Amino acid sequence: MIKAILIFNNHGKPRLSKFYEHYTEDTEQQIIRETFHLVSKRDENVCNFLEGGLLIGGSENKLIYRHYATLYFVFCVDSSESELGILDLIQVFVETLDKCFENVCELDLIFHMDKVHNILAEMVMGGMVLETNMSEIITQAEAQTKMEKSETFIFQCPRQDR
Amino acid sequence: MPAVSKGDGMRGLAVFISDIRNCKSKEAEIKRINKELANIRSKFKGDKALDGYSKKKYVCKLLFIFLLGHDIDFGHMEAVNLLSSNKYTEKQIGYLFISVLVNSNSELIRLINNAIKNDLSSRNPTFMCLALHCIANVGSREMAEAFAGEIPRILVAGDTMDSVKQSAALCLLRLYKTSPDLVLMGEWTSRVVHLLNDQHMGVVTAAISLITCLSQKNPDEFKTCVSLAVSRLSRIVSSASTDLQDYTYYFVPAPWLSCKLLRLLQCYPPPEDGAVKGRLVECLETILNKAQEPPKSKKVQHSNAKNAILFEAISLIIHYDSEPNLLVRACNQLGQFLQHRETNLRYLALESMCTLASSEFSHEAVKTHIETVINALKTERDVSVRQRAADLLYAMCDRSNAKQIVAEMLSYLETADYSIREEMVLKVAILAEKYAVDYSWYVDTILNLIRIAGDYVSEEVWYRVIQIVINRDDVQGYAAKTVFEALQAPACHENMVKVGGYILGEFGNLIAGDPRSSPLVQFNLLHSKFHLCSVPTRALLLSAYIKFINLFPETKSTIQEVLRSDSQIRNSDVELQQRAVEYLKLSSIASTDVLATVLEEMPPFPERESSILAKLKKKKGPGAVSVNELEEGKREGELNGGGERGGDNSGIAASNASTPSPSADLLGLRTVPPVTAAAPSAGSLLVDVFSEAGVNDDGFLRDLEPPTESSDSLLAEGSGDSDSAPPSAVSEDPAPPLPESNELLNKFVCKNNGVLFENQLLQIGIKSEYRQNLGRMYLFYGNKTSVQFVTFTTTVTCPGELQSQLNVQTKTVEPLIEGGAQVQQVINIECLTDFLDAPLLNIKFRYGGALQNLTLKLPVTINKFFQPTEMASHDFFQRWKQLSQPQQEAQKIFKANHAMDTEVLKAKLLGLGMALLENVDPNPENFVCAGVIQTKAQQVGSLLRLEPNAQAQMYRLTLRSSKDTVSQRLCELLAEQF
């Protein structure tokens, strides 16, 4: 089971956090900090797996991560998941984001947090993997966008927005 | 077309985010956020009803603020309102807010449930998916109550869209995990299993997670999934890389699903159906073959996907552990990965090999990679990988390579990462003990461990080395010599001082003959470290000093001088001061005899599970160190031939609970049955001084600990049944004797005092004395728990003909033992005539309502009634010849269970009660003894001859007595002792 999915940048600023087990808000923030601390001090070219921090369950859980440009994508999983499988899943997630946003960058994640959550929801649900097929995920995301657009077109009226 | 077009988001949100990003300081950011929160709050509270778009915008802002780590304590109601919107965008953001921000015990759940119910019955697949997602994310019990009946129906209905089916499967899984009692699969089972055959791979992907979880909980009901999984796997594995179209990932067909199928199969034993099994083996072979093929792409994703399947296949092969051919292939494959340039693969290969090492088919194959693994330990840049290498070395260690592996681990320790040092220390300590062929190597290893990584050597480790040295007399002299040498180092770790103090205090006499380690030199060496040590260590050293006074009277004045100095006798630490005062007094007023009794050598520790192993298990979490390991330890122990320590040798010995706290037990007050105020013996006065003075306070505190440590004692397993069984299940009839009671009996053949029995609840100490045909035995029943024992009764019975051979009288004991308290019972024994069996001691009491019922053998053996008879060589052989009838002689030839140490043998023979005759046997290696057994009816003269053969590690034991049954019985008893 996937316990949590975290995305943060090179400075530890969270860009997405999704927990599939309940923690208090405070603990969630601490887990993000702890995970950043564990992952960021590792060299490039070392392996992509390490034991989870104490807050998220220590050696029972593994952190599987990938570092892309300015962002760390970290999946915290228990022993029932295949490490390499999760690594592939991260790749699928990133490639999907890349297709949806056209050359995804950190700013896209910031300004379209809801979209990122929705795309993730097409892949992972309640900590289990729902779909791994990239084109299927993209189709779903596109369908959503289409619906949004049609609704925006009808309902959004010009206004002073703030 | 990109799925998200930039720029058509909400402008207000974008502006707010930009503002935050432009904040120059944390303060500015907080200020901006507070302003926004106030703004949103006022909008939500305002009179004007907000339209959906505004609500969505504000909820989005709240989500962003939440991500930045700020608490959001409002907006929930607005989000719930969004759920009932007809517009997708609004509904969706409402669900998003709830799945991120609402936890399972919110009061809003009922309102949310209403919205979900509407969406589930909407027949709009998008809305249904949103609702299912929300259930899966929140997963509260209330949701399970509301929807656990509905979701299986959605999952298996023929007209449900594939995407909804996927969501329904995972949603059901989530509910099953939180409330298994509410999810009743019964009628759905077979239809759910058949989802494995679904056309749509996405549905299979989702369903397999559900099926795996259900199979783990109800393997029998779901076992039909095995053949379905095998055929699905076989179809994937044999398909060309283009067959599965979108589920092909970098030229690998459906890697994720393959992994999950292989995981599912790991829930079950190998398929019984030959055809299914054949198909599966074929699949596994194909996977192994494909791993050898040249890659279809240079991309790392291609090899990742391929190897993900390979590793799962190997896990399955290891799980089955029945196909030697596949196991060896797997091992070779992993061997290649050990030197792969991809760090991930090296890591995983080391990890998989760890499990492979425990299979008997592949253990040897794994061992061939030892050099590579050692190299990995030395050269890997990544600490995660080094740790796996250390794990693997630990797993592949056996008798043949233990010395090499322990040496490598020790040398790695010098440079190891701080984060893994403690674990490494524990592993080295365990391996050293488990595979110790000679215990001098063990002692060397542990002392090295302390020298190299003293700070990481936990108490358990140095307690353990002391326990082993105390319990194994063959290593005591060596240990004394080695610690003495180790202490010579100008700077040595405090743990070394502790071990040194304890061991020299006990066994310093064994090296005192050498003028370079004369008593005074030993004392000065220890005392030179004294001032650098912490209080507990100093306390231990003080106890070592008083033991020195007993061992070496010539050091008395020097040590008294030290004790008398102001820095001791007026020490500001109460414990140290008290010890100094008491030891000084003890050394000046007690006679040498009393001193020798009080400061007697520590008796052996009871055998329990190694506390180190327990600690490692705790550190690694349950399951990390398997039960197998313990059992393995036990098996190895037998191979080790640990004689007195019997079957449960290495992995199992005195656990933490009975480990002497250094400040408490050096005097042996605890293990030689503590004499309470009522005890009549001569030593009682002195001991009273101590108990009042609180020297054994620590011991007491320990005893008061509740009996929670379940891993505590293997010995307790014998009585474990009665410990754990419900009260009604324990019969009121006396229980049959414990299986180990014979072994316990054997421990007392050559000694009169000690701990007869110990489990988590109860400790029984024994002290006995015999004169002529009479004996008196003091039994001390100690309540180790903090709860009182009620209706405590003991009965001593003489089964069968023993009734006419022994006359046993017991005084009744108090029926109530307070927690931590001890009661004493006196038993008078009269030997009427010679006997074979031992009387039975039955103990019954109630602990927390549960009846405890156990039966032991009282260690009353015929040799207890020996009177030693001194005689000259001539007389001995004359009598020997007189007893030459065949039935008068009993002889046994047996293998040595312990080291053949002359001094130890002598001590045991003396303990037997006969006179040990010097200069009688022409061969000085042999031992001869003589004694008369005193019974009321008659006296039975007995002669003994023990001939050790050091080369063959064998003994020949011959006994001649005037009565044939006595010869037989003595021979049986003694054969177990050497």
Contacts between the chains, C-beta under 8 A, distances in Angstrom:
chain1	res1	chain2	res2	distance
A	14	B	67	5.7
A	14	B	68	7.4
A	14	B	69	7.3
A	15	B	67	7.7
A	16	B	67	7.4
A	17	B	67	6.4
A	18	B	100	7.6
A	20	B	137	7.6
A	22	B	103	5.2
A	22	B	104	6.2
A	25	B	66	7.5
A	25	B	69	7.8
A	25	B	71	5.7
A	29	B	69	4.5
A	32	B	69	7.9
A	42	B	382	7.6
A	43	B	381	6.8
A	43	B	382	7.6
A	45	B	343	6.6
A	45	B	381	8.0
A	46	B	343	5.7
A	46	B	381	6.2
A	46	B	382	3.8
A	46	B	384	7.2
A	46	B	385	7.6
A	47	B	343	4.0
A	47	B	344	4.8
A	47	B	346	7.3
A	47	B	347	4.4
A	47	B	382	5.5
A	47	B	384	5.7
A	47	B	385	5.9
A	48	B	343	8.0
A	48	B	344	5.6
A	49	B	344	7.0
A	49	B	347	6.1
A	49	B	348	8.0
A	49	B	384	6.3
A	50	B	384	4.9
A	51	B	384	7.3
A	58	B	621	7.0
A	59	B	620	6.4
A	59	B	621	5.8
A	59	B	624	7.4
A	60	B	621	5.4
A	80	B	212	7.8
A	80	B	263	6.9
A	82	B	259	4.5
A	82	B	263	7.5
A	82	B	308	5.1
A	82	B	311	6.7
A	82	B	312	5.7
A	83	B	308	7.7
A	83	B	311	7.9
A	83	B	344	7.4
A	83	B	348	6.3
A	84	B	304	4.9
A	84	B	305	7.3
A	84	B	307	5.6
A	84	B	308	3.5
A	84	B	311	6.6
A	84	B	344	7.0
A	84	B	348	7.1
A	85	B	255	6.8
A	85	B	256	5.6
A	85	B	259	4.8
A	85	B	308	4.6
A	87	B	304	5.6
A	87	B	308	7.8
A	87	B	344	7.3
A	88	B	249	6.4
A	88	B	255	6.3
A	88	B	256	6.9
A	88	B	301	6.6
A	88	B	304	5.6
A	88	B	305	5.5
A	88	B	308	6.5
A	89	B	256	7.1
A	91	B	301	5.7
A	91	B	304	7.9
A	92	B	249	7.4
A	99	B	2	7.3
A	99	B	3	7.1
A	100	B	2	6.1
A	100	B	3	4.0
A	100	B	4	5.1
A	101	B	2	6.3
A	101	B	3	8.0
A	101	B	4	5.6
A	101	B	6	7.6
A	102	B	2	4.4
A	108	B	4	7.7
A	108	B	6	7.6
A	110	B	17	6.0
A	110	B	21	7.5
A	111	B	9	6.3
A	111	B	13	7.7
A	111	B	14	5.8
A	111	B	17	6.0
A	112	B	4	5.9
A	112	B	9	6.4
A	113	B	60	7.4
A	113	B	63	6.3
A	113	B	64	6.1
A	113	B	67	6.9
A	114	B	60	6.0
A	114	B	63	7.2
A	114	B	92	7.8
A	114	B	93	6.1
A	114	B	96	5.9
A	115	B	4	5.1
A	117	B	96	5.5
A	117	B	100	7.5
A	118	B	92	7.0
A	118	B	96	7.4
A	121	B	133	5.6
A	125	B	132	7.8
A	125	B	133	5.9
A	125	B	136	4.9
A	125	B	137	7.7
A	125	B	167	6.3
A	125	B	170	4.4
A	125	B	171	7.2
A	125	B	174	7.9
A	125	B	206	7.9
A	126	B	136	3.3
A	126	B	137	6.1
A	126	B	139	6.4
A	126	B	170	5.5
A	126	B	171	6.9
A	126	B	173	6.9
A	126	B	174	3.9
A	127	B	174	7.6
A	128	B	170	4.9
A	128	B	173	6.1
A	128	B	174	7.8
A	128	B	206	7.3
A	128	B	209	4.4
A	129	B	205	6.4
A	129	B	206	7.7
A	129	B	209	6.9
A	129	B	256	6.7
A	130	B	166	5.4
A	130	B	167	6.8
A	130	B	170	5.8
A	130	B	202	7.4
A	130	B	205	7.3
A	130	B	206	5.5
A	131	B	166	6.5
A	131	B	202	4.9
A	131	B	205	6.5
A	131	B	206	7.5
A	132	B	205	6.2
A	132	B	247	7.3
A	132	B	249	7.4
A	132	B	256	4.4
A	132	B	257	7.6
A	133	B	201	7.0
A	133	B	202	6.3
A	133	B	246	4.5
A	133	B	247	5.4
A	134	B	246	7.1
A	135	B	246	4.8
A	136	B	202	6.1
A	136	B	246	6.4
A	138	B	3	6.0
A	140	B	163	7.0
A	141	B	3	4.2
A	141	B	4	7.4
A	142	B	1	7.2
A	142	B	3	4.4
A	143	B	126	7.6
A	144	B	3	7.8
A	144	B	88	7.4
A	144	B	92	7.5
A	144	B	126	7.8
A	145	B	3	5.2
A	145	B	4	6.0
A	145	B	5	7.2
A	147	B	88	4.6
A	147	B	89	7.3
A	147	B	126	7.3
A	148	B	88	6.8
A	148	B	89	4.9
A	149	B	8	7.3
A	151	B	87	5.2
A	151	B	88	6.3
A	151	B	89	5.3
A	152	B	8	6.8
A	152	B	89	7.4
A	155	B	51	7.9
A	155	B	52	7.3
A	155	B	53	6.4
A	155	B	87	7.0
A	156	B	53	6.1
A	161	B	10	7.3
A	161	B	11	4.6
A	161	B	12	4.5
A	161	B	15	7.9
A	161	B	57	7.9
A	162	B	12	5.1
A	162	B	15	6.7
